[in-house]
């Protein structure tokens, strides 16, 4: 009959395996935070660009309506 390798029954988790899980979880957390910050920066840039375009369009329309005095 073949001998069993390892410990039979319930065994505590391998400390190296737990460290690897914690390391992976920390990497995922950092990546999630970086993605969140990038999303906020991109949304801010887009909204500022839209506001700038709307403001310049308003100025162009206002300038088009000003009558020019001719001598």
C-alpha positions in Angstrom: 0.0 0.0 0.0 1.2 3.5 -0.8 2.2 5.8 2.0 0.5 9.1 2.5 2.6 12.2 2.0 1.9 15.3 4.0 -0.3 15.4 7.1 -3.6 13.7 7.1 -6.7 15.5 8.5 -6.9 19.2 9.1 -3.6 21.1 9.0 -2.9 24.8 9.6 -2.2 26.7 6.4 1.3 26.9 5.1 2.8 30.2 6.3 4.5 30.7 2.9 1.2 30.2 1.1 -0.6 32.7 3.4 2.2 35.3 2.7 1.7 34.8 -1.0 -2.0 35.4 -0.7 -1.4 38.5 1.3 1.1 39.7 -1.2 -1.3 39.1 -4.1 -4.1 40.9 -2.2 -1.9 43.9 -1.5 -1.0 44.1 -5.2 -4.7 44.0 -6.2 -5.5 46.7 -3.6 -2.7 49.0 -5.0 -3.8 48.4 -8.6 -7.5 49.2 -7.6 -6.4 52.4 -5.9 -4.3 53.4 -8.9 -7.2 52.7 -11.3 -9.5 54.8 -9.1 -7.1 57.8 -9.1 -6.6 57.5 -12.8 -10.4 57.5 -13.4 -10.8 60.6 -11.2 -8.0 62.4 -13.1 -9.5 61.5 -16.5 -13.0 62.5 -15.5 -11.7 65.9 -14.2 -9.7 66.5 -17.4 -12.8 65.7 -19.6 -15.1 67.9 -17.6 -12.6 70.8 -17.6 -12.2 70.4 -21.4 -16.0 70.4 -21.9 -16.3 73.5 -19.7 -13.5 75.2 -21.7 -15.1 74.4 -25.0 -18.5 75.6 -23.8 -17.0 78.9 -22.5 -15.1 79.5 -25.8 -18.3 78.8 -27.8 -20.1 81.3 -25.6 -17.5 84.0 -26.2 -17.6 83.3 -30.0 -21.3 83.7 -30.1 -21.1 86.9 -28.0 -18.5 88.4 -30.3 -20.6 87.5 -33.3 -23.6 89.5 -32.0 -21.7 92.7 -31.2 -22.3 95.3 -33.9 -19.3 96.8 -35.5 -19.3 100.6 -36.0 -18.5 101.7 -39.5 -17.2 105.1 -40.4 
